[in-house]
Amino acid sequence: MSGSCAPYWLENIKHQGVASFNPNPSNYTVFRNVKDFGARGDGLTDDTAAIQRAVTQGSRCGPSACESSTNTPAIVYFPEGTYLISSSIIDYYYTQIIGNPNCLPTLLATPNFTGLGLIDGSPYLGTGTRPGRTGFGPTNTFFRQIRNLVLDMTNIPANVSATGIHWPTAQTTSLQNIVFKMNAANGTQHQGLFIEEGSGGFMTDLIFEGGNYGFNVGNQQFTTRNLTFNNVVTAINQLWDWGWTYSGVKINNCQVGFNVSAGGPSAVNVGSITLFDSEITNTLIGIVTARTDNSEPTTAGSLYLENVKLNNVGVAVAGPNSTYLQGSTGSMTIAAWADGHRYLPMGPIEARGPTEPSKRPAELLDAAGNFYTRSKPQYGSVALSSFLSARDLGAAGDGVTDDTAAMNAALLQAKAEGKILFVDAGFYKVTGTIYIPPGAKIVGEALASVILSAGEYFNDINNPKPVVQVAKPGEQGSIEWSDFFVSTQGQQKGAILIEYNLGSYEATPAGLWDVHTRVGGFAGSDLQTEQCVKTPDTRITSANLVQECIAAYMSIHITKFAAGLYMENNWLWVADHDLDDASNSNTQITIYAGRGLHIESQHGTIWLWGTAVEHHVLYEYQFIDTRNVFMGQIQTETAYYQPNPDATIPFPPNPALNDPVFAPFVNGTGNSTASTASGWGLRIVRSNNILGYGVGLYSFFDNYSTACSAVGAGAVCQTRIFSVEGDRLSYDIGIYNLNTVGATNMITRDGVDLASNVDNNSTFVDTINMFRIDAYGSPSQSHSE
């Protein structure tokens, strides 16, 4: 280690992470330093094979051989140095590739480099279980990160195709703090990030220098922020999407900022783009779109821009045949501009042009007036002596030992000593509530640190209990919590995975980064194919429903006492398939968890950057009597089994939680009639100042059949998916680029359907560009064109 580089605690802490349910945990290594596998990092030695050994050792889940596994998690760690590579580093399932944040290590490609990406997250292989396809199923590629690296392609000739990262991935994935260096010579064929498929996902703090494309990307949805593009031909080339949220983008000295014209006016491939709090400088064209007054599909290519600054940008928005928004040789700010269908709150109004920007609550903004952001803390400047290990403090984390007392003691001791609690990889089985005190700082390892609830304490559907309780009601302060899972084992009818009570009223909110809930579908859960395989051919009733598969009462409850919470890249997942299926085929399973993310914070001030909630019974997101909530690309999926059974069972409605009440679905389980009793994707009740910049609400299945969501089927998986309730008590609501799948009606207000899918057909989704309810229920006045 050179004197110029500060040591990083993660490199030097005692490595005792465990893969608890691995067949041979005592011989499996979670943390791998590439230098321990022979990598030199001297910029001269070819380190490709050594790095690949660090990735693969231990019978791990590899592409075109293994669909998924939670039993072989790993951190592949790069100390400072320059690592010469001549072919792609092939990423494996459940891998976190992490460099020293204090002095980013460099992966340096040789001039004769071969492969699709310096790091290939899912290689196309000619053999194995997925010949000719990506090595992992893109929409099931979860639990992976890359952070703190420089990817240097500048030695590869400009006229040779080169890619920094190939990343067709899904939820619980992230790219953070990465620099992409590309050859900038004329005719360059280099691209920084290539994504062709998937269901993401989150990225932040990326820098792209040179090259033909910075982003060359297509995916169902993504949240991306703090992206900088310098001297790239086209900063962002959007291949396709349903919804993509871009914030904090800085584009400098490029020819084109965003090219979202893929497919052309006759077959627009891009569903929607949401861009805000961004700046484009010295660039010929800001945005190129394919959308016209009669382009197809009708609402595809929807654009929403807000607080976008332009400096010496000739054309702000260019259509196929004309300029839609003129730029300026000087400086100008696009306060708000939109192209698509507007519901204000009635519609559709077909419009292209300026509109009133959102009324932004000051509590949600930084000093510059942008929505507040804060990247996941990596504690680069914190000394190793400021960390305590949960395992050193007596917690076993072996998935068998009851760690309730040990974990509670460890949290209190770390708080008392003012230290950060490092929870070594492993499953920490608990039979009582784990209490996180105000002031706690907790970081997990490899996304494989799991609190696993078990036992009768969490199994009373009429007396639910928190597995993890963040503060007692009325307590104030802050916490930082990152890289963690909370899960349940077996029947847990009364388990609230996380109850969040903490009131944070200071300028800096509390934060949950990469804190996830996962219910069922993994080794050790006792909620897998053997126990909970799907039964679409059986009519499910209260009498024959498999009681053992009622596995959680609620995923996260942000209570009325809570305030000031920043959430980023969080996935609240009830398993729809078995990640550790013995047949390696992602077998579908039916797991019942009552409620997703329930927010009833009276003070509000909550940020949801890159969150997703899937497959709960009653709802995915529910906001009750709250305010000042920011959403940056939320995403939901309705439970695949509904309406067999429908949302009326097995959880009786709890009036104290303002549960929705459904009439039983009486039309059987066929695909002819959309279910009126499937769970809500998003429900807003008596709440105000709720802003959604990208909202994807998906219902793909009717009793495990996708016929209801096929193009041309009429979106008949469920009747309704997004509800605003409370009459005049729900106001100042702004939703930009709402994308739905399989829902006959896209917006319902106090029981009245406001928007039909028929009027808003987009790519595979249906798209509404703007939906607003202004003050105290009055219609929006944003009609300016």
TAJOGI-V96371 format. One record per helix or strand of 3 or more residues. SS is the DSSP state (hx for helix, st for strand). FROM is the first residue (numbers start at 1). TO is the last residue. Records with the same first field share a line. If there is no record, write none. Layout:
SS=FROM-TO, FROM-TO
This chain:
hx=9-12, 25-27, 34-37, 48-56, 128-130, 138-140, 362-364, 384-386, 404-417, 456-458, 529-532, 547-549, 655-657, 707-709, 727-729, 757-759, 775-777
st=31-33, 42-46, 74-78, 82-90, 95-99, 105-120, 144-152, 162-166, 173-181, 190-195, 202-209, 213-230, 234-252, 256-260, 272-289, 302-318, 323-343, 349-354, 387-389, 398-402, 420-423, 426-430, 434-436, 441-444, 449-453, 465-470, 480-488, 495-500, 510-519, 550-558, 563-574, 592-599, 604-614, 619-624, 627-637, 680-685, 688-698, 718-720, 722-725, 731-741, 743-749, 752-756, 766-773
